[in-house]
């Protein structure tokens, strides 16, 4: 039997600049449907990685991914990164941060993320 509040899944919380993943010891924060995401309102969004692209912004390598939860899509930009171990198209992922409105829709910059 598992301990209370433990769902048997391994959740790792990552933040840009972390040397290694840390264990998420608290219960997962409330997840917001991507369709309900609003600019400048912090949230946690879960979905499947639908697109990964590497490009340069102001001469800085940038990993861009698009997350889809069935209700909508949101982008995440990881500045200074060409890839992140464990993140591939089709992977289930949670990102957490404050969306910014832009020409391509809502984007989170360097969000915390959990591999699901």
C-alpha positions as a Markdown table, in Angstrom:
| # | Residue | x | y | z |
|---|---|---|---|---|
| 1 | Unk | 0.0 | 0.0 | 0.0 |
| 2 | Unk | 1.4 | 3.4 | -0.9 |
| 3 | Unk | 1.7 | 6.3 | 1.5 |
| 4 | Unk | -1.1 | 8.9 | 1.7 |
| 5 | Unk | -0.9 | 11.4 | -1.1 |
| 6 | Unk | 1.5 | 9.3 | -3.1 |
| 7 | Unk | 0.2 | 8.2 | -6.5 |
| 8 | Unk | 3.1 | 5.9 | -7.3 |
| 9 | Unk | 4.3 | 8.1 | -10.1 |
| 10 | Unk | 7.7 | 9.8 | -10.1 |
| 11 | Unk | 7.4 | 13.5 | -10.4 |
| 12 | Unk | 10.4 | 15.7 | -10.9 |
| 13 | Unk | 10.4 | 19.4 | -10.6 |
| 14 | Unk | 12.9 | 21.2 | -12.8 |
| 15 | Unk | 13.7 | 24.9 | -13.0 |
| 16 | Unk | 16.1 | 26.5 | -15.4 |
| 17 | Unk | 19.5 | 26.5 | -13.8 |
| 18 | Unk | 18.9 | 23.6 | -11.4 |
| 19 | Unk | 21.9 | 21.3 | -11.2 |
| 20 | Unk | 19.6 | 18.2 | -10.8 |
| 21 | Unk | 15.9 | 17.5 | -10.5 |
| 22 | Unk | 14.4 | 17.7 | -7.0 |
| 23 | Unk | 11.7 | 15.5 | -5.7 |
| 24 | Unk | 8.2 | 17.1 | -5.6 |
| 25 | Unk | 7.2 | 16.3 | -2.0 |
| 26 | Unk | 3.9 | 18.1 | -2.0 |
| 27 | Unk | 0.7 | 17.2 | -3.8 |
| 28 | Unk | 0.5 | 18.6 | -7.4 |
| 29 | Unk | -0.7 | 22.1 | -7.6 |
| 30 | Unk | -4.0 | 22.7 | -9.4 |
| 31 | Unk | -3.8 | 22.4 | -13.1 |
| 32 | Unk | -5.4 | 25.0 | -15.4 |
| 33 | Unk | -6.8 | 24.0 | -18.7 |
| 34 | Unk | -4.8 | 25.7 | -21.5 |
| 35 | Unk | -8.1 | 27.2 | -22.9 |
| 36 | Unk | -8.5 | 29.0 | -19.5 |
| 37 | Unk | -4.9 | 30.4 | -19.5 |
| 38 | Unk | -4.7 | 34.1 | -19.2 |
| 39 | Unk | -1.7 | 36.5 | -19.8 |
| 40 | Unk | 0.0 | 37.6 | -16.5 |
| 41 | Unk | -1.9 | 35.0 | -14.5 |
| 42 | Unk | 0.4 | 32.3 | -13.1 |
| 43 | Unk | -0.7 | 28.7 | -13.7 |
| 44 | Unk | 0.3 | 25.1 | -14.1 |
| 45 | Unk | -0.5 | 23.5 | -17.5 |
| 46 | Unk | -0.3 | 19.8 | -18.4 |
| 47 | Unk | -0.4 | 18.3 | -21.9 |
| 48 | Unk | 1.4 | 16.5 | -24.6 |
| 49 | Unk | 4.4 | 18.0 | -26.4 |
| 50 | Unk | 3.2 | 18.6 | -30.0 |
| 51 | Unk | 6.1 | 20.5 | -31.5 |
| 52 | Unk | 9.7 | 21.2 | -30.6 |
| 53 | Unk | 11.8 | 23.8 | -32.4 |
| 54 | Unk | 15.3 | 25.1 | -31.9 |
| 55 | Unk | 16.0 | 28.7 | -33.0 |
| 56 | Unk | 17.9 | 31.8 | -32.0 |
| 57 | Unk | 16.5 | 34.8 | -30.3 |
| 58 | Unk | 18.9 | 37.7 | -30.0 |
| 59 | Unk | 21.8 | 35.3 | -30.8 |
| 60 | Unk | 20.8 | 33.0 | -27.9 |
| 61 | Unk | 19.9 | 29.4 | -28.7 |
| 62 | Unk | 16.3 | 28.8 | -27.7 |
| 63 | Unk | 14.2 | 25.6 | -27.3 |
| 64 | Unk | 10.6 | 26.2 | -28.1 |
| 65 | Unk | 7.9 | 23.7 | -27.5 |
| 66 | Unk | 4.2 | 23.6 | -27.9 |
| 67 | Unk | 2.0 | 21.9 | -25.3 |
| 68 | Unk | -1.5 | 20.6 | -26.1 |
| 69 | Unk | -4.0 | 19.5 | -23.5 |
| 70 | Unk | -7.0 | 19.0 | -25.9 |
| 71 | Unk | -8.5 | 22.3 | -24.9 |
| 72 | Unk | -5.8 | 24.5 | -26.5 |
| 73 | Unk | -2.1 | 25.0 | -27.0 |
| 74 | Unk | 0.5 | 27.0 | -25.2 |
| 75 | Unk | 4.2 | 27.6 | -26.0 |
| 76 | Unk | 7.2 | 27.4 | -23.7 |
| 77 | Unk | 10.6 | 29.0 | -24.5 |
| 78 | Unk | 13.7 | 27.8 | -22.8 |
| 79 | Unk | 16.4 | 30.4 | -23.4 |
| 80 | Unk | 20.0 | 29.2 | -23.8 |
| 81 | Unk | 18.9 | 25.6 | -24.4 |
| 82 | Unk | 19.1 | 23.4 | -27.5 |
| 83 | Unk | 17.4 | 20.4 | -25.8 |
| 84 | Unk | 16.2 | 19.0 | -22.5 |
| 85 | Unk | 16.8 | 15.4 | -21.6 |
| 86 | Unk | 13.5 | 13.5 | -21.5 |
| 87 | Unk | 11.4 | 16.0 | -23.5 |
| 88 | Unk | 10.4 | 14.7 | -26.9 |
| 89 | Unk | 7.3 | 15.1 | -29.1 |
| 90 | Unk | 4.5 | 13.1 | -27.6 |
| 91 | Unk | 5.9 | 13.3 | -24.1 |
| 92 | Unk | 3.4 | 14.3 | -21.3 |
| 93 | Unk | 4.7 | 17.4 | -19.5 |
| 94 | Unk | 3.6 | 19.9 | -17.0 |
| 95 | Unk | 4.9 | 23.5 | -17.2 |
| 96 | Unk | 4.4 | 26.2 | -14.5 |
| 97 | Unk | 4.8 | 29.9 | -14.8 |
| 98 | Unk | 3.2 | 33.2 | -15.9 |
| 99 | Unk | 2.1 | 33.3 | -19.6 |
| 100 | Unk | 2.9 | 36.3 | -21.7 |
| 101 | Unk | 0.7 | 37.3 | -24.6 |
| 102 | Unk | 2.6 | 37.6 | -28.0 |
| 103 | Unk | 2.0 | 37.3 | -31.7 |
| 104 | Unk | 1.9 | 33.5 | -31.5 |
| 105 | Unk | -0.4 | 33.3 | -28.5 |
| 106 | Unk | 0.5 | 32.7 | -24.9 |
| 107 | Unk | 4.1 | 31.8 | -24.0 |
| 108 | Unk | 5.9 | 30.9 | -20.8 |
| 109 | Unk | 9.5 | 31.9 | -20.6 |
| 110 | Unk | 11.9 | 29.4 | -18.8 |
| 111 | Unk | 9.0 | 27.7 | -17.0 |
| 112 | Unk | 9.4 | 25.2 | -14.2 |
| 113 | Unk | 8.5 | 21.8 | -15.7 |
| 114 | Unk | 7.7 | 18.2 | -14.6 |
| 115 | Unk | 8.1 | 15.1 | -16.7 |
| 116 | Unk | 4.8 | 13.1 | -16.3 |
